[in-house]
Amino acid sequence: KQLDMKNAVLSLFVVMFAFAGSAIAQDLAQGPAIEFEKETHDYGKIKNGANGECTFEFKNTGNAPLIISNAKGSCGCTVPSWPKEPIAPGATAVIKVKYDTKRAGAINKSVTITSNATNEPTKVIRIKGYVEARPTSGAPLNSTGPANN
């Protein structure tokens, strides 16, 4: 009879911990969540001085307002701008990233986003591509002038 009582108490504890575990898991599923349409923007090959702006659309897939507290480029040539107001559950918004295309060569930069998202409080998005070298400047050749004979 004492063994039955121990089994009953042990079973009760197992059930209590199972409920506590599922309640904790549900708490993690609550709150804002961020999902990006794309995580990398590829400029491909672009001209020196071209428009270096791109956008990253995202959605709050959670059930509470999403607040982005910061977005920081990996260097001064990568400048993000982000919505400062809370993004409602189910709503979409855009982070704009501007890259300085006066810098020739490969682009491989990142933007680190900090938010109150429960799924990814710190999220890294990337830009890549290649900026062509600036055309060499020189005096244009005048082929329409008088010929020297």
C-alpha positions in Angstrom: 0.0 0.0 0.0 2.9 2.4 0.8 4.4 1.6 -2.7 1.1 2.6 -4.3 1.2 5.9 -2.4 4.8 6.6 -3.6 3.8 5.8 -7.2 0.8 8.2 -6.9 2.9 11.0 -5.5 5.6 10.4 -8.2 3.0 10.4 -10.9 1.5 13.6 -9.6 5.0 15.3 -9.7 5.5 14.0 -13.3 2.2 15.5 -14.4 2.9 18.8 -12.6 6.3 19.1 -14.3 4.8 18.2 -17.7 2.3 21.1 -17.3 5.0 23.5 -16.1 7.1 22.5 -19.1 4.3 23.1 -21.6 3.5 26.4 -19.9 7.1 27.6 -20.3 7.1 26.5 -23.9 3.9 28.4 -24.5 5.4 31.5 -22.9 8.3 31.3 -25.4 5.8 31.1 -28.3 4.1 34.3 -27.0 5.1 37.8 -28.0 6.5 39.4 -31.2 8.3 37.4 -33.9 10.3 38.7 -36.9 10.3 36.9 -40.3 12.2 38.4 -43.2 11.2 37.9 -46.9 14.9 37.8 -47.7 18.0 37.8 -45.6 20.5 38.8 -48.3 20.4 41.4 -51.0 22.6 40.8 -54.0 23.4 43.9 -56.0 25.2 41.9 -58.6 27.6 44.1 -60.5 26.8 47.8 -60.2 28.3 51.0 -61.5 30.5 53.2 -59.4 28.2 55.9 -57.9 25.0 54.0 -58.7 22.0 54.0 -56.3 23.1 51.7 -53.5 19.7 51.5 -51.7 17.9 48.3 -51.1 15.0 47.1 -48.9 14.4 44.2 -46.6 10.7 43.5 -46.0 9.7 41.7 -42.8 6.6 40.7 -41.0 5.7 40.5 -37.3 4.5 36.8 -37.1 4.0 37.0 -33.4 1.0 38.1 -31.3 2.4 41.3 -29.7 3.9 44.5 -31.1 7.4 44.2 -32.5 9.8 47.0 -31.6 13.1 47.4 -33.4 15.4 49.2 -31.0 18.5 49.4 -33.3 19.9 48.5 -36.7 23.7 48.9 -37.1 25.7 48.6 -40.3 29.0 46.7 -40.1 30.8 49.8 -41.3 30.2 53.5 -42.1 29.5 52.7 -45.8 26.4 50.7 -44.8 23.6 52.8 -43.4 20.3 51.3 -42.3 17.0 53.1 -41.5 14.2 51.3 -39.8 10.7 51.9 -38.5 10.7 53.5 -35.0 7.1 52.8 -34.2 5.9 49.4 -33.0 4.9 46.9 -35.8 1.5 45.3 -35.0 1.1 41.5 -35.1 0.5 40.4 -38.7 1.8 43.7 -40.1 4.8 44.1 -42.5 7.4 46.8 -42.5 10.7 47.6 -44.3 14.3 48.2 -43.3 16.2 50.3 -45.9 19.9 49.9 -46.3 22.0 52.4 -48.3 25.5 51.4 -49.4 28.1 53.9 -50.6 28.8 52.8 -54.1 31.7 55.2 -54.6 33.8 52.4 -53.1 35.0 50.1 -55.9 35.3 46.4 -55.3 33.4 43.6 -53.6 30.5 44.3 -51.2 30.0 41.9 -48.3 28.4 43.8 -45.5 26.0 43.1 -42.7 23.3 44.9 -40.7 22.6 43.7 -37.2 19.0 44.3 -36.0 18.1 44.4 -32.4 14.4 43.9 -31.4 12.1 42.5 -28.8 11.3 39.5 -31.1 11.1 36.2 -29.1 12.3 34.1 -32.1 15.4 36.2 -33.0 16.1 39.2 -30.8 19.4 39.8 -32.7 19.1 39.2 -36.5 21.8 39.8 -39.1 20.8 40.6 -42.7 23.4 41.0 -45.5 24.2 42.8 -48.7 26.6 41.6 -51.3 27.7 42.4 -54.8 30.5 44.2 -56.7 31.0 47.9 -57.4 32.8 48.5 -60.7 35.9 50.8 -60.8 35.3 54.4 -61.5 35.9 55.2 -65.2 39.3 56.8 -65.8 38.9 60.4 -66.6 40.9 62.2 -69.2 40.5 64.7 -71.9 38.3 63.4 -74.7 40.1 62.9 -78.0 39.1 65.4 -80.6 38.9 63.6 -83.9 36.9 66.3 -85.7 39.6 69.0 -85.8 41.9 69.8 -88.8 44.3 67.1 -89.8 48.0 67.8 -89.7 49.5 67.0 -93.1 
